[in-house]
Amino acid sequence: MKISSKTTNITTIRPGDDKFMLNDGVVMCPRAGFEISQNCPAEYKSIFITAINAGWIKPVAHVYGKELTMDALR
């Protein structure tokens, strides 16, 4: 049996990581976030917002390593 391994080119970035915030010199914004639909019932929105604020649910972004390299070269 032959076993081979391959490294991934995908990196996970979380809030607090250096590259989580995008900055074009004018605007800074997080690389990932949440969008709650207008149709979402208020009770669910409240629960979701509570969970985000408590840190139970966190945004993460998955990017190719080459994106981070190109961003660092700019």
VOTOR-495340 format. One record per residue: residue number from 1; x negated, y negated, z negated of N, C-alpha, C in turn. Coordinates in Angstrom, 2 decimals, decimal comma, always signed. Example, Ala and Ser with C-alpha at 12.3 -4.5 7.8 and 13.67 -1.06 7.14 Angstrom:
<milum><num>1</num><n_xx>-13,19</n_xx><n_yy>+5,69</n_yy><n_zz>-7,80</n_zz><ca_xx>-12,30</ca_xx><ca_yy>+4,50</ca_yy><ca_zz>-7,80</ca_zz><c_xx>-13,20</c_xx><c_yy>+3,30</c_yy><c_zz>-7,80</c_zz></milum>
<milum><num>2</num><n_xx>-12,85</n_xx><n_yy>+2,25</n_yy><n_zz>-7,08</n_zz><ca_xx>-13,67</ca_xx><ca_yy>+1,06</ca_yy><ca_zz>-7,14</ca_zz><c_xx>-12,90</c_xx><c_yy>-0,03</c_yy><c_zz>-7,87</c_zz></milum>
REM end
This chain:
<milum><num>1</num><n_xx>-0,84</n_xx><n_yy>+1,17</n_yy><n_zz>+0,00</n_zz><ca_xx>+0,00</ca_xx><ca_yy>+0,00</ca_yy><ca_zz>+0,00</ca_zz><c_xx>-0,89</c_xx><c_yy>-1,24</c_yy><c_zz>+0,00</c_zz></milum>
<milum><num>2</num><n_xx>-0,55</n_xx><n_yy>-2,17</n_yy><n_zz>+0,84</n_zz><ca_xx>-1,30</ca_xx><ca_yy>-3,41</ca_yy><ca_zz>+0,91</ca_zz><c_xx>-0,45</c_xx><c_yy>-4,54</c_yy><c_zz>+0,33</c_zz></milum>
<milum><num>3</num><n_xx>-1,04</n_xx><n_yy>-5,27</n_yy><n_zz>-0,59</n_zz><ca_xx>-0,35</ca_xx><ca_yy>-6,41</ca_yy><ca_zz>-1,20</ca_zz><c_xx>-1,13</c_xx><c_yy>-7,66</c_yy><c_zz>-0,84</c_zz></milum>
<milum><num>4</num><n_xx>-0,40</n_xx><n_yy>-8,62</n_yy><n_zz>-0,33</n_zz><ca_xx>-1,05</ca_xx><ca_yy>-9,89</ca_yy><ca_zz>-0,01</ca_zz><c_xx>-0,30</c_xx><c_yy>-11,02</c_yy><c_zz>-0,73</c_zz></milum>
<milum><num>5</num><n_xx>-1,01</n_xx><n_yy>-12,07</n_yy><n_zz>-0,96</n_zz><ca_xx>-0,38</ca_xx><ca_yy>-13,21</ca_yy><ca_zz>-1,61</ca_zz><c_xx>-0,57</c_xx><c_yy>-14,45</c_yy><c_zz>-0,74</c_zz></milum>
<milum><num>6</num><n_xx>+0,31</n_xx><n_yy>-15,36</n_yy><n_zz>-0,92</n_zz><ca_xx>+0,26</ca_xx><ca_yy>-16,61</ca_yy><ca_zz>-0,17</ca_zz><c_xx>+0,56</c_xx><c_yy>-17,74</c_yy><c_zz>-1,14</c_zz></milum>
<milum><num>7</num><n_xx>-0,18</n_xx><n_yy>-18,82</n_yy><n_zz>-1,01</n_zz><ca_xx>+0,10</ca_xx><ca_yy>-19,97</ca_yy><ca_zz>-1,86</ca_zz><c_xx>+1,15</c_xx><c_yy>-20,83</c_yy><c_zz>-1,18</c_zz></milum>
<milum><num>8</num><n_xx>+1,92</n_xx><n_yy>-21,52</n_yy><n_zz>-1,98</n_zz><ca_xx>+2,99</ca_xx><ca_yy>-22,35</ca_yy><ca_zz>-1,44</ca_zz><c_xx>+2,51</c_xx><c_yy>-23,77</c_yy><c_zz>-1,20</c_zz></milum>
<milum><num>9</num><n_xx>+3,14</n_xx><n_yy>-24,44</n_yy><n_zz>-0,28</n_zz><ca_xx>+2,84</ca_xx><ca_yy>-25,84</ca_yy><ca_zz>+0,01</ca_zz><c_xx>+3,86</c_xx><c_yy>-26,77</c_yy><c_zz>-0,65</c_zz></milum>
<milum><num>10</num><n_xx>+4,76</n_xx><n_yy>-26,20</n_yy><n_zz>-1,44</n_zz><ca_xx>+5,83</ca_xx><ca_yy>-26,99</ca_yy><ca_zz>-2,04</ca_zz><c_xx>+5,49</c_xx><c_yy>-27,30</c_yy><c_zz>-3,49</c_zz></milum>
<milum><num>11</num><n_xx>+5,68</n_xx><n_yy>-28,55</n_yy><n_zz>-3,87</n_zz><ca_xx>+5,41</ca_xx><ca_yy>-29,02</ca_yy><ca_zz>-5,22</ca_zz><c_xx>+6,71</c_xx><c_yy>-29,53</c_yy><c_zz>-5,84</c_zz></milum>
<milum><num>12</num><n_xx>+6,91</n_xx><n_yy>-29,24</n_yy><n_zz>-7,11</n_zz><ca_xx>+8,07</ca_xx><ca_yy>-29,75</ca_yy><ca_zz>-7,83</ca_zz><c_xx>+7,64</c_xx><c_yy>-30,96</c_yy><c_zz>-8,64</c_zz></milum>
<milum><num>13</num><n_xx>+8,40</n_xx><n_yy>-32,04</n_yy><n_zz>-8,51</n_zz><ca_xx>+8,11</ca_xx><ca_yy>-33,28</ca_yy><ca_zz>-9,23</ca_zz><c_xx>+9,28</c_xx><c_yy>-33,58</c_yy><c_zz>-10,15</c_zz></milum>
<milum><num>14</num><n_xx>+8,94</n_xx><n_yy>-33,94</n_yy><n_zz>-11,37</n_zz><ca_xx>+9,96</ca_xx><ca_yy>-34,22</ca_yy><ca_zz>-12,38</ca_zz><c_xx>+9,84</c_xx><c_yy>-35,66</c_yy><c_zz>-12,89</c_zz></milum>
<milum><num>15</num><n_xx>+10,92</n_xx><n_yy>-36,17</n_yy><n_zz>-13,51</n_zz><ca_xx>+10,83</ca_xx><ca_yy>-37,51</ca_yy><ca_zz>-14,10</ca_zz><c_xx>+9,64</c_xx><c_yy>-37,59</c_yy><c_zz>-15,06</c_zz></milum>
<milum><num>16</num><n_xx>+8,91</n_xx><n_yy>-38,67</n_yy><n_zz>-14,98</n_zz><ca_xx>+7,71</ca_xx><ca_yy>-38,83</ca_yy><ca_zz>-15,81</ca_zz><c_xx>+6,44</c_xx><c_yy>-38,50</c_yy><c_zz>-15,06</c_zz></milum>
<milum><num>17</num><n_xx>+6,54</n_xx><n_yy>-37,68</n_yy><n_zz>-13,98</n_zz><ca_xx>+5,37</ca_xx><ca_yy>-37,39</ca_yy><ca_zz>-13,15</ca_zz><c_xx>+5,01</c_xx><c_yy>-38,64</c_yy><c_zz>-12,35</c_zz></milum>
<milum><num>18</num><n_xx>+3,72</n_xx><n_yy>-38,80</n_yy><n_zz>-12,05</n_zz><ca_xx>+3,25</ca_xx><ca_yy>-39,99</ca_yy><ca_zz>-11,34</ca_zz><c_xx>+3,99</c_xx><c_yy>-40,27</c_yy><c_zz>-10,04</c_zz></milum>
<milum><num>19</num><n_xx>+4,28</n_xx><n_yy>-39,25</n_yy><n_zz>-9,27</n_zz><ca_xx>+4,85</ca_xx><ca_yy>-39,44</ca_yy><ca_zz>-7,93</ca_zz><c_xx>+6,37</c_xx><c_yy>-39,34</c_yy><c_zz>-7,90</c_zz></milum>
<milum><num>20</num><n_xx>+7,03</n_xx><n_yy>-39,30</n_yy><n_zz>-9,06</n_zz><ca_xx>+8,49</ca_xx><ca_yy>-39,19</ca_yy><ca_zz>-9,06</ca_zz><c_xx>+9,15</c_xx><c_yy>-40,47</c_yy><c_zz>-8,55</c_zz></milum>
<milum><num>21</num><n_xx>+8,54</n_xx><n_yy>-41,60</n_yy><n_zz>-8,82</n_zz><ca_xx>+9,10</ca_xx><ca_yy>-42,88</ca_yy><ca_zz>-8,37</ca_zz><c_xx>+8,52</c_xx><c_yy>-43,26</c_yy><c_zz>-7,01</c_zz></milum>
<milum><num>22</num><n_xx>+9,40</n_xx><n_yy>-43,62</n_yy><n_zz>-6,08</n_zz><ca_xx>+8,98</ca_xx><ca_yy>-44,13</ca_yy><ca_zz>-4,77</ca_zz><c_xx>+8,84</c_xx><c_yy>-45,64</c_yy><c_zz>-4,88</c_zz></milum>
<milum><num>23</num><n_xx>+7,79</n_xx><n_yy>-46,18</n_yy><n_zz>-4,27</n_zz><ca_xx>+7,54</ca_xx><ca_yy>-47,61</ca_yy><ca_zz>-4,34</ca_zz><c_xx>+7,04</c_xx><c_yy>-48,08</c_yy><c_zz>-2,98</c_zz></milum>
<milum><num>24</num><n_xx>+7,82</n_xx><n_yy>-48,96</n_yy><n_zz>-2,33</n_zz><ca_xx>+7,38</ca_xx><ca_yy>-49,47</ca_yy><ca_zz>-1,02</ca_zz><c_xx>+6,86</c_xx><c_yy>-50,90</c_yy><c_zz>-1,12</c_zz></milum>
<milum><num>25</num><n_xx>+6,61</n_xx><n_yy>-51,37</n_yy><n_zz>-2,33</n_zz><ca_xx>+6,11</ca_xx><ca_yy>-52,72</ca_yy><ca_zz>-2,53</ca_zz><c_xx>+7,22</c_xx><c_yy>-53,73</c_yy><c_zz>-2,81</c_zz></milum>
<milum><num>26</num><n_xx>+8,45</n_xx><n_yy>-53,35</n_yy><n_zz>-2,49</n_zz><ca_xx>+9,60</ca_xx><ca_yy>-54,22</ca_yy><ca_zz>-2,73</ca_zz><c_xx>+10,56</c_xx><c_yy>-53,55</c_yy><c_zz>-3,71</c_zz></milum>
<milum><num>27</num><n_xx>+10,81</n_xx><n_yy>-52,28</n_yy><n_zz>-3,49</n_zz><ca_xx>+11,79</ca_xx><ca_yy>-51,53</ca_yy><ca_zz>-4,28</ca_zz><c_xx>+11,13</c_xx><c_yy>-50,30</c_yy><c_zz>-4,89</c_zz></milum>
<milum><num>28</num><n_xx>+11,50</n_xx><n_yy>-50,00</n_yy><n_zz>-6,13</n_zz><ca_xx>+11,11</ca_xx><ca_yy>-48,74</ca_yy><ca_zz>-6,76</ca_zz><c_xx>+12,38</c_xx><c_yy>-47,94</c_yy><c_zz>-7,02</c_zz></milum>
<milum><num>29</num><n_xx>+12,37</n_xx><n_yy>-46,66</n_yy><n_zz>-6,66</n_zz><ca_xx>+13,53</ca_xx><ca_yy>-45,81</ca_yy><ca_zz>-6,93</ca_zz><c_xx>+13,05</c_xx><c_yy>-44,39</c_yy><c_zz>-7,18</c_zz></milum>
<milum><num>30</num><n_xx>+13,84</n_xx><n_yy>-43,63</n_yy><n_zz>-7,92</n_zz><ca_xx>+13,46</ca_xx><ca_yy>-42,24</ca_yy><ca_zz>-8,18</ca_zz><c_xx>+13,55</c_xx><c_yy>-41,42</c_yy><c_zz>-6,90</c_zz></milum>
<milum><num>31</num><n_xx>+12,70</n_xx><n_yy>-40,42</n_yy><n_zz>-6,80</n_zz><ca_xx>+12,66</ca_xx><ca_yy>-39,53</ca_yy><ca_zz>-5,64</ca_zz><c_xx>+13,89</c_xx><c_yy>-38,62</c_yy><c_zz>-5,60</c_zz></milum>
<milum><num>32</num><n_xx>+14,50</n_xx><n_yy>-38,37</n_yy><n_zz>-6,75</n_zz><ca_xx>+15,68</ca_xx><ca_yy>-37,51</ca_yy><ca_zz>-6,83</ca_zz><c_xx>+16,63</c_xx><c_yy>-38,08</c_yy><c_zz>-7,87</c_zz></milum>
<milum><num>33</num><n_xx>+17,88</n_xx><n_yy>-37,73</n_yy><n_zz>-7,76</n_zz><ca_xx>+18,85</ca_xx><ca_yy>-38,23</ca_yy><ca_zz>-8,72</ca_zz><c_xx>+20,16</c_xx><c_yy>-37,47</c_yy><c_zz>-8,58</c_zz></milum>
<milum><num>34</num><n_xx>+21,20</n_xx><n_yy>-38,04</n_yy><n_zz>-9,15</n_zz><ca_xx>+22,53</ca_xx><ca_yy>-37,44</ca_yy><ca_zz>-9,13</ca_zz><c_xx>+23,51</c_xx><c_yy>-38,43</c_yy><c_zz>-8,53</c_zz></milum>
<milum><num>35</num><n_xx>+24,48</n_xx><n_yy>-37,92</n_yy><n_zz>-7,80</n_zz><ca_xx>+25,56</ca_xx><ca_yy>-38,74</ca_yy><ca_zz>-7,30</ca_zz><c_xx>+26,86</c_xx><c_yy>-38,04</c_yy><c_zz>-7,67</c_zz></milum>
<milum><num>36</num><n_xx>+27,70</n_xx><n_yy>-38,74</n_yy><n_zz>-8,41</n_zz><ca_xx>+28,97</ca_xx><ca_yy>-38,18</ca_yy><ca_zz>-8,85</ca_zz><c_xx>+30,07</c_xx><c_yy>-38,74</c_yy><c_zz>-7,95</c_zz></milum>
<milum><num>37</num><n_xx>+30,85</n_xx><n_yy>-37,86</n_yy><n_zz>-7,36</n_zz><ca_xx>+31,92</ca_xx><ca_yy>-38,25</ca_yy><ca_zz>-6,45</ca_zz><c_xx>+32,97</c_xx><c_yy>-39,10</c_yy><c_zz>-7,15</c_zz></milum>
<milum><num>38</num><n_xx>+33,58</n_xx><n_yy>-40,01</n_yy><n_zz>-6,40</n_zz><ca_xx>+34,68</ca_xx><ca_yy>-40,81</ca_yy><ca_zz>-6,92</ca_zz><c_xx>+35,87</c_xx><c_yy>-39,92</c_yy><c_zz>-7,31</c_zz></milum>
<milum><num>39</num><n_xx>+35,96</n_xx><n_yy>-38,75</n_yy><n_zz>-6,68</n_zz><ca_xx>+37,07</ca_xx><ca_yy>-37,84</ca_yy><ca_zz>-6,95</ca_zz><c_xx>+36,87</c_xx><c_yy>-36,99</c_yy><c_zz>-8,20</c_zz></milum>
<milum><num>40</num><n_xx>+35,71</n_xx><n_yy>-37,07</n_yy><n_zz>-8,80</n_zz><ca_xx>+35,42</ca_xx><ca_yy>-36,29</ca_yy><ca_zz>-10,00</ca_zz><c_xx>+36,26</c_xx><c_yy>-36,84</c_yy><c_zz>-11,16</c_zz></milum>
<milum><num>41</num><n_xx>+36,97</n_xx><n_yy>-35,96</n_yy><n_zz>-11,86</n_zz><ca_xx>+37,77</ca_xx><ca_yy>-36,44</ca_yy><ca_zz>-13,00</ca_zz><c_xx>+36,90</c_xx><c_yy>-37,11</c_yy><c_zz>-14,07</c_zz></milum>
<milum><num>42</num><n_xx>+37,44</n_xx><n_yy>-38,13</n_yy><n_zz>-14,70</n_zz><ca_xx>+36,69</ca_xx><ca_yy>-38,92</ca_yy><ca_zz>-15,69</ca_zz><c_xx>+36,12</c_xx><c_yy>-38,06</c_yy><c_zz>-16,81</c_zz></milum>
<milum><num>43</num><n_xx>+36,85</n_xx><n_yy>-37,04</n_yy><n_zz>-17,23</n_zz><ca_xx>+36,37</ca_xx><ca_yy>-36,17</ca_yy><ca_zz>-18,32</ca_zz><c_xx>+35,08</c_xx><c_yy>-35,45</c_yy><c_zz>-17,90</c_zz></milum>
<milum><num>44</num><n_xx>+35,03</n_xx><n_yy>-34,99</n_yy><n_zz>-16,66</n_zz><ca_xx>+33,84</ca_xx><ca_yy>-34,30</ca_yy><ca_zz>-16,16</ca_zz><c_xx>+32,67</c_xx><c_yy>-35,27</c_yy><c_zz>-16,00</c_zz></milum>
<milum><num>45</num><n_xx>+32,97</n_xx><n_yy>-36,47</n_yy><n_zz>-15,49</n_zz><ca_xx>+31,92</ca_xx><ca_yy>-37,49</ca_yy><ca_zz>-15,37</ca_zz><c_xx>+31,29</c_xx><c_yy>-37,77</c_yy><c_zz>-16,72</c_zz></milum>
<milum><num>46</num><n_xx>+32,14</n_xx><n_yy>-37,91</n_yy><n_zz>-17,73</n_zz><ca_xx>+31,66</ca_xx><ca_yy>-38,20</ca_yy><ca_zz>-19,08</ca_zz><c_xx>+30,76</c_xx><c_yy>-37,09</c_yy><c_zz>-19,60</c_zz></milum>
<milum><num>47</num><n_xx>+31,18</n_xx><n_yy>-35,85</n_yy><n_zz>-19,38</n_zz><ca_xx>+30,38</ca_xx><ca_yy>-34,70</ca_yy><ca_zz>-19,83</ca_zz><c_xx>+29,05</c_xx><c_yy>-34,66</c_yy><c_zz>-19,08</c_zz></milum>
<milum><num>48</num><n_xx>+29,09</n_xx><n_yy>-34,88</n_yy><n_zz>-17,78</n_zz><ca_xx>+27,88</ca_xx><ca_yy>-34,86</ca_yy><ca_zz>-16,96</ca_zz><c_xx>+26,92</c_xx><c_yy>-35,96</c_yy><c_zz>-17,38</c_zz></milum>
<milum><num>49</num><n_xx>+27,43</n_xx><n_yy>-37,16</n_yy><n_zz>-17,58</n_zz><ca_xx>+26,58</ca_xx><ca_yy>-38,29</ca_yy><ca_zz>-18,00</ca_zz><c_xx>+25,99</c_xx><c_yy>-38,04</c_yy><c_zz>-19,38</c_zz></milum>
<milum><num>50</num><n_xx>+26,78</n_xx><n_yy>-37,48</n_yy><n_zz>-20,28</n_zz><ca_xx>+26,27</ca_xx><ca_yy>-37,13</ca_yy><ca_zz>-21,61</ca_zz><c_xx>+25,13</c_xx><c_yy>-36,13</c_yy><c_zz>-21,50</c_zz></milum>
<milum><num>51</num><n_xx>+25,29</n_xx><n_yy>-35,12</n_yy><n_zz>-20,65</n_zz><ca_xx>+24,25</ca_xx><ca_yy>-34,09</ca_yy><ca_zz>-20,47</ca_zz><c_xx>+22,97</c_xx><c_yy>-34,68</c_yy><c_zz>-19,87</c_zz></milum>
<milum><num>52</num><n_xx>+23,11</n_xx><n_yy>-35,61</n_yy><n_zz>-18,93</n_zz><ca_xx>+21,93</ca_xx><ca_yy>-36,26</ca_yy><ca_zz>-18,34</ca_zz><c_xx>+21,22</c_xx><c_yy>-37,11</c_yy><c_zz>-19,39</c_zz></milum>
<milum><num>53</num><n_xx>+21,99</n_xx><n_yy>-37,92</n_yy><n_zz>-20,12</n_zz><ca_xx>+21,40</ca_xx><ca_yy>-38,79</ca_yy><ca_zz>-21,14</ca_zz><c_xx>+20,73</c_xx><c_yy>-38,00</c_yy><c_zz>-22,26</c_zz></milum>
<milum><num>54</num><n_xx>+21,26</n_xx><n_yy>-36,81</n_yy><n_zz>-22,56</n_zz><ca_xx>+20,68</ca_xx><ca_yy>-35,97</ca_yy><ca_zz>-23,62</ca_zz><c_xx>+19,46</c_xx><c_yy>-35,20</c_yy><c_zz>-23,11</c_zz></milum>
<milum><num>55</num><n_xx>+19,23</n_xx><n_yy>-35,21</n_yy><n_zz>-21,79</n_zz><ca_xx>+18,09</ca_xx><ca_yy>-34,48</ca_yy><ca_zz>-21,24</ca_zz><c_xx>+18,38</c_xx><c_yy>-33,01</c_yy><c_zz>-20,98</c_zz></milum>
<milum><num>56</num><n_xx>+19,64</n_xx><n_yy>-32,61</n_yy><n_zz>-21,07</n_zz><ca_xx>+19,99</ca_xx><ca_yy>-31,22</ca_yy><ca_zz>-20,82</ca_zz><c_xx>+20,01</c_xx><c_yy>-30,91</c_yy><c_zz>-19,33</c_zz></milum>
<milum><num>57</num><n_xx>+20,29</n_xx><n_yy>-31,92</n_yy><n_zz>-18,52</n_zz><ca_xx>+20,26</ca_xx><ca_yy>-31,80</ca_yy><ca_zz>-17,06</ca_zz><c_xx>+19,30</c_xx><c_yy>-32,88</c_yy><c_zz>-16,57</c_zz></milum>
<milum><num>58</num><n_xx>+18,33</n_xx><n_yy>-32,47</n_yy><n_zz>-15,74</n_zz><ca_xx>+17,31</ca_xx><ca_yy>-33,41</ca_yy><ca_zz>-15,26</ca_zz><c_xx>+17,16</c_xx><c_yy>-33,30</c_yy><c_zz>-13,75</c_zz></milum>
<milum><num>59</num><n_xx>+16,95</n_xx><n_yy>-34,43</n_yy><n_zz>-13,08</n_zz><ca_xx>+16,70</ca_xx><ca_yy>-34,36</ca_yy><ca_zz>-11,65</ca_zz><c_xx>+15,28</c_xx><c_yy>-33,85</c_yy><c_zz>-11,38</c_zz></milum>
<milum><num>60</num><n_xx>+15,13</n_xx><n_yy>-33,06</n_yy><n_zz>-10,34</n_zz><ca_xx>+13,80</ca_xx><ca_yy>-32,65</ca_yy><ca_zz>-9,89</ca_zz><c_xx>+13,77</c_xx><c_yy>-32,82</c_yy><c_zz>-8,38</c_zz></milum>
<milum><num>61</num><n_xx>+12,59</n_xx><n_yy>-33,05</n_yy><n_zz>-7,84</n_zz><ca_xx>+12,42</ca_xx><ca_yy>-33,17</ca_yy><ca_zz>-6,39</ca_zz><c_xx>+11,42</c_xx><c_yy>-32,11</c_yy><c_zz>-5,95</c_zz></milum>
<milum><num>62</num><n_xx>+11,67</n_xx><n_yy>-31,51</n_yy><n_zz>-4,82</n_zz><ca_xx>+10,73</ca_xx><ca_yy>-30,56</ca_yy><ca_zz>-4,23</ca_zz><c_xx>+10,20</c_xx><c_yy>-31,19</c_yy><c_zz>-2,94</c_zz></milum>
<milum><num>63</num><n_xx>+8,90</n_xx><n_yy>-31,31</n_yy><n_zz>-2,86</n_zz><ca_xx>+8,27</ca_xx><ca_yy>-31,94</ca_yy><ca_zz>-1,70</ca_zz><c_xx>+7,11</c_xx><c_yy>-31,08</c_yy><c_zz>-1,23</c_zz></milum>
<milum><num>64</num><n_xx>+6,76</n_xx><n_yy>-31,23</n_yy><n_zz>+0,04</n_zz><ca_xx>+5,57</ca_xx><ca_yy>-30,58</ca_yy><ca_zz>+0,55</ca_zz><c_xx>+4,34</c_xx><c_yy>-31,30</c_yy><c_zz>+0,00</c_zz></milum>
<milum><num>65</num><n_xx>+3,32</n_xx><n_yy>-30,55</n_yy><n_zz>-0,31</n_zz><ca_xx>+2,08</ca_xx><ca_yy>-31,13</ca_yy><ca_zz>-0,81</ca_zz><c_xx>+1,51</c_xx><c_yy>-32,18</c_yy><c_zz>+0,12</c_zz></milum>
<milum><num>66</num><n_xx>+1,68</n_xx><n_yy>-31,98</n_yy><n_zz>+1,45</n_zz><ca_xx>+1,15</ca_xx><ca_yy>-32,94</ca_yy><ca_zz>+2,42</ca_zz><c_xx>+1,85</c_xx><c_yy>-34,30</c_yy><c_zz>+2,31</c_zz></milum>
<milum><num>67</num><n_xx>+3,12</n_xx><n_yy>-34,30</n_yy><n_zz>+1,85</n_zz><ca_xx>+3,81</ca_xx><ca_yy>-35,58</ca_yy><ca_zz>+1,64</ca_zz><c_xx>+3,12</c_xx><c_yy>-36,37</c_yy><c_zz>+0,53</c_zz></milum>
<milum><num>68</num><n_xx>+2,73</n_xx><n_yy>-35,68</n_yy><n_zz>-0,53</n_zz><ca_xx>+2,03</ca_xx><ca_yy>-36,35</ca_yy><ca_zz>-1,64</ca_zz><c_xx>+0,67</c_xx><c_yy>-36,82</c_yy><c_zz>-1,19</c_zz></milum>
<milum><num>69</num><n_xx>-0,01</n_xx><n_yy>-36,03</n_yy><n_zz>-0,36</n_zz><ca_xx>-1,33</ca_xx><ca_yy>-36,42</ca_yy><ca_zz>+0,14</ca_zz><c_xx>-1,21</c_xx><c_yy>-37,67</c_yy><c_zz>+1,01</c_zz></milum>
<milum><num>70</num><n_xx>-0,23</n_xx><n_yy>-37,68</n_yy><n_zz>+1,93</n_zz><ca_xx>-0,05</ca_xx><ca_yy>-38,83</ca_yy><ca_zz>+2,81</ca_zz><c_xx>+0,33</c_xx><c_yy>-40,07</c_yy><c_zz>+1,98</c_zz></milum>
<milum><num>71</num><n_xx>+1,15</n_xx><n_yy>-39,87</n_yy><n_zz>+0,95</n_zz><ca_xx>+1,56</ca_xx><ca_yy>-40,98</ca_yy><ca_zz>+0,09</ca_zz><c_xx>+0,35</c_xx><c_yy>-41,56</c_yy><c_zz>-0,63</c_zz></milum>
<milum><num>72</num><n_xx>-0,57</n_xx><n_yy>-40,69</n_yy><n_zz>-1,07</n_zz><ca_xx>-1,77</ca_xx><ca_yy>-41,14</ca_yy><ca_zz>-1,78</ca_zz><c_xx>-2,72</c_xx><c_yy>-41,89</c_yy><c_zz>-0,83</c_zz></milum>
<milum><num>73</num><n_xx>-2,71</n_xx><n_yy>-41,53</n_yy><n_zz>+0,45</n_zz><ca_xx>-3,60</ca_xx><ca_yy>-42,16</ca_yy><ca_zz>+1,42</ca_zz><c_xx>-3,11</c_xx><c_yy>-43,55</c_yy><c_zz>+1,84</c_zz></milum>
<milum><num>74</num><n_xx>-1,83</n_xx><n_yy>-43,82</n_yy><n_zz>+1,65</n_zz><ca_xx>-1,28</ca_xx><ca_yy>-45,14</ca_yy><ca_zz>+2,05</ca_zz><c_xx>-1,80</c_xx><c_yy>-46,25</c_yy><c_zz>+1,20</c_zz></milum>
REM end
